[in-house]
Amino acid sequence: MESSMISRATIVTLMVLLLTSNNYKNVESAGECGRTPIGSAAASLSPCLGATKDVRAKVPPACCARVSALLRTSPRCLCAVLLSPLAKQAKINPATAITVPKRCNIRNRPVGKKCGSKFFF
C-alpha cells in the first residue's frame, strides 16, 4: 500500500513538472531532442524513474525499450533530459541515470560518451 502511494506521488510530481516545463523546453533542449519538446522526451522515460534514483533498482522492460528507442533516434536527447532542470526537480541522480543503458544491456549504447561531467558505461 505504501509503495503504491509513493508511486502515485512520484507520477503526480512528474506530471506537475511536465506541465510546468514549457518555460524550459526551448532553452534547455537546444535541439538535442529534435522536434520533440524536452518535456515530452522526459515523460516518455517515466518508467525509468525508479531506476534513475537507485543503481540497485531493477530496470523495468518498458524503460529499457524507451531508452533503446531514444538512443537509436536521438542519442543526445538522453543527456539533454538527464541534465535538464526537469530531471533535477524530479530528484533524478544523473550519475545513476547514466547507468540505465548498461543495466538494460543495450548493445549499441554510446559507451564512453560524455554526458555533462558523467560518462556512459
C-alpha positions in Angstrom: 0.0 0.0 0.0 2.8 2.4 1.0 4.7 1.6 -2.2 1.6 2.3 -4.3 1.2 5.7 -2.6 4.8 6.6 -3.3 4.4 5.6 -6.9 1.3 7.7 -7.3 3.1 10.7 -5.6 6.0 10.2 -8.0 3.7 10.2 -11.0 1.8 13.2 -9.9 5.1 15.1 -9.2 6.4 14.2 -12.7 3.2 15.3 -14.3 3.3 18.7 -12.5 6.9 19.1 -13.6 6.0 18.3 -17.2 3.1 20.8 -17.2 5.4 23.5 -15.8 8.3 22.7 -18.1 7.1 24.8 -21.0 9.5 27.6 -19.8 12.4 25.2 -20.1 11.8 23.1 -23.2 13.1 25.6 -25.8 16.1 26.8 -23.8 17.3 23.5 -22.3 16.7 21.1 -25.2 18.8 23.2 -27.6 17.5 21.0 -30.4 19.0 17.8 -28.8 15.6 16.1 -29.0 14.9 17.3 -32.5 11.3 18.4 -32.8 10.3 16.7 -29.6 9.9 19.0 -26.7 12.2 18.0 -23.8 9.2 17.6 -21.5 7.7 15.0 -23.9 11.0 13.2 -24.1 11.2 13.2 -20.3 7.7 11.9 -20.0 8.4 9.1 -22.3 11.1 7.9 -19.9 8.8 7.9 -16.9 9.0 4.1 -16.5 12.7 4.7 -15.7 12.1 7.0 -12.7 12.9 4.4 -10.0 16.0 3.1 -11.8 17.4 6.7 -12.1 17.4 7.1 -8.3 18.8 3.8 -7.2 21.6 2.0 -9.0 20.5 -1.3 -7.4 16.9 -1.0 -8.6 15.7 -3.3 -11.3 15.2 -1.5 -14.6 11.7 -2.2 -16.0 11.5 -3.6 -19.5 9.3 -0.6 -20.6 12.2 1.7 -19.5 14.8 -0.3 -21.4 12.6 -0.2 -24.6 12.2 3.5 -24.4 15.8 4.3 -23.6 16.8 2.0 -26.5 14.5 3.8 -28.9 15.7 7.2 -27.7 19.3 6.2 -28.2 18.6 4.9 -31.6 16.7 8.0 -32.8 18.3 10.8 -30.8 21.2 9.8 -28.6 22.0 13.4 -27.5 18.4 13.7 -26.2 19.0 11.3 -23.3 21.8 13.7 -22.0 19.5 16.7 -22.5 16.8 15.1 -20.5 19.2 13.9 -17.7 20.8 17.3 -17.4 17.5 19.3 -17.6 16.0 21.3 -14.8 13.1 18.9 -15.1 15.3 16.0 -14.1 16.8 18.0 -11.2 13.3 18.9 -9.9 12.3 15.2 -10.1 15.4 14.4 -8.0 17.0 12.2 -10.7 20.6 11.3 -9.9 22.4 11.8 -13.3 25.3 9.5 -12.2 22.8 6.7 -11.6 20.6 7.5 -14.5 23.5 7.3 -16.9 24.0 3.7 -16.0 20.5 2.7 -17.2 21.6 1.8 -20.8 24.2 -0.6 -19.5 21.8 -2.0 -16.9 19.4 -2.6 -19.8 22.1 -4.4 -21.7 21.6 -2.1 -24.7 24.2 -3.2 -27.2 24.5 0.0 -29.2 24.8 2.3 -26.3 27.2 5.2 -26.5 30.0 3.6 -24.4 32.5 6.2 -23.1 30.3 9.1 -24.3 30.4 12.1 -22.1 27.1 13.4 -20.7 27.8 16.6 -18.7 30.6 15.5 -16.3 29.5 11.9 -16.4 30.3 9.1 -18.8 28.2 6.3 -20.2 29.4 2.9 -19.2 
